[in-house]
């Protein structure tokens, strides 16, 4: 059965480093898998924000 060079390389890599897929999943979970957003907490955070002026460094006293 024919296997491309890339497939052969990936199979070799998986044989040499059997923990590769688990490490990839762990890295993905750190960067992409997020906890669900609590809508009540988000509303409280937005309500407690201080409105900024359009230009921060000029205050018309």
CNS distance restraints for C-alpha pairs under 8 A (distance, minus, plus):
assign (resid   3 and name CA) (resid   7 and name CA) 6.01 0.50 0.50
assign (resid   3 and name CA) (resid   8 and name CA) 6.38 0.50 0.50
assign (resid   4 and name CA) (resid   8 and name CA) 6.30 0.50 0.50
assign (resid   5 and name CA) (resid   9 and name CA) 6.09 0.50 0.50
assign (resid   6 and name CA) (resid  10 and name CA) 6.15 0.50 0.50
assign (resid   7 and name CA) (resid  11 and name CA) 6.13 0.50 0.50
assign (resid   8 and name CA) (resid  12 and name CA) 6.15 0.50 0.50
assign (resid   9 and name CA) (resid  13 and name CA) 6.10 0.50 0.50
assign (resid  10 and name CA) (resid  14 and name CA) 6.14 0.50 0.50
assign (resid  11 and name CA) (resid  15 and name CA) 6.25 0.50 0.50
assign (resid  12 and name CA) (resid  16 and name CA) 6.19 0.50 0.50
assign (resid  13 and name CA) (resid  17 and name CA) 5.98 0.50 0.50
assign (resid  14 and name CA) (resid  18 and name CA) 5.21 0.50 0.50
assign (resid  14 and name CA) (resid  19 and name CA) 7.86 0.50 0.50
assign (resid  14 and name CA) (resid  20 and name CA) 6.66 0.50 0.50
assign (resid  19 and name CA) (resid  23 and name CA) 6.24 0.50 0.50
assign (resid  20 and name CA) (resid  24 and name CA) 6.21 0.50 0.50
assign (resid  21 and name CA) (resid  25 and name CA) 6.21 0.50 0.50
assign (resid  22 and name CA) (resid  26 and name CA) 6.17 0.50 0.50
assign (resid  23 and name CA) (resid  27 and name CA) 6.18 0.50 0.50
assign (resid  24 and name CA) (resid  28 and name CA) 6.12 0.50 0.50
assign (resid  25 and name CA) (resid  29 and name CA) 6.17 0.50 0.50
assign (resid  26 and name CA) (resid  30 and name CA) 6.43 0.50 0.50
assign (resid  27 and name CA) (resid  31 and name CA) 6.50 0.50 0.50
assign (resid  28 and name CA) (resid  32 and name CA) 5.64 0.50 0.50
assign (resid  28 and name CA) (resid  33 and name CA) 6.96 0.50 0.50
assign (resid  29 and name CA) (resid  33 and name CA) 4.70 0.50 0.50
assign (resid  29 and name CA) (resid  34 and name CA) 7.72 0.50 0.50
assign (resid  37 and name CA) (resid  42 and name CA) 7.52 0.50 0.50
assign (resid  38 and name CA) (resid  42 and name CA) 6.27 0.50 0.50
assign (resid  39 and name CA) (resid  43 and name CA) 6.16 0.50 0.50
assign (resid  40 and name CA) (resid  44 and name CA) 6.30 0.50 0.50
assign (resid  41 and name CA) (resid  45 and name CA) 6.23 0.50 0.50
assign (resid  42 and name CA) (resid  46 and name CA) 6.22 0.50 0.50
assign (resid  43 and name CA) (resid  47 and name CA) 6.09 0.50 0.50
assign (resid  44 and name CA) (resid  48 and name CA) 6.20 0.50 0.50
assign (resid  45 and name CA) (resid  49 and name CA) 6.58 0.50 0.50
assign (resid  52 and name CA) (resid  56 and name CA) 7.19 0.50 0.50
